[in-house]
Amino acid sequence: NAGVMQNPRHLVRRRGQEARLRCSPMKGHSHVYWYRQLPEEGLKFMVYLQKENIIDESGMPKERFSAEFPKEGPSILRIQQVVRGDSAAYFCASSPGGGPEAFFGQGTRLTVV
Amino acid sequence: AQSVAQPEDQVNVAEGNPLTVKCTYSVSGNPYLFWYVQYPNRGLQFLLKYITGDNLVKGSYGFEAEFNKSQTSFHLKKPSALVSDSALYFCAVRQPSNDYKLSFGAGTTVTVRA
């Protein structure tokens, strides 16, 4: 059973471009969470999704950021018009339901130049 | 609101010595507590969790943690540290009631010297 898969592992974007980060949850998991890790900080919750539904996006910046988890395919975190401050590691986690434990992917390290 | 504090940014120990990484939490009700480890340029790896039951929890790679409700602490311990334990360690808490968010501490960098 493969773990949570994130791609790409590393992503470089110029200021103003769009970044798309993908997350495939573990098999059988229908809950996906995105976290952001800024340099020398802990992980901060961004958004919680279930299939075709955004449950909680209270940790998402109000502008330029969006997330989806379609019926088919991976969850996507999309950042439009990236700025240098968006440079961070973005982690995806999944869980089978409301259980206590979430499994994390390897993360995508976004660098904005 | 829930929160986690890791009071030490860095912990340095000699190989073979005991290792302790401190964590205190603040949460309403009974918490779910977790420890994760992050090696350089790698993702988060789960070490152990406390949900209920015995206060002493054993996890991966010889680590254990003790849940202390009166002190609201969940310190991570290893009796004999290895150089390969050098990494960034995160404590996290989650409320079991309708909250699914993990709140992470800022992390503690552990360096084990040979």
Interface residues (C-beta under 8 A of the other chain):
Chain A: Q6 H31 Y33 Y35 E40 E41 G42 L43 K44 F45 Y48 I55 D56 G59 F91 A93 S95 G98 P100 E101 A102 F103 F104 G105 Q106 G107 R109
Chain B: V4 Y32 F34 Y36 N41 R42 G43 L44 Q45 F46 K49 I51 F90 A92 R94 P96 Y100 K101 L102 S103 F104 G105 A106 G107
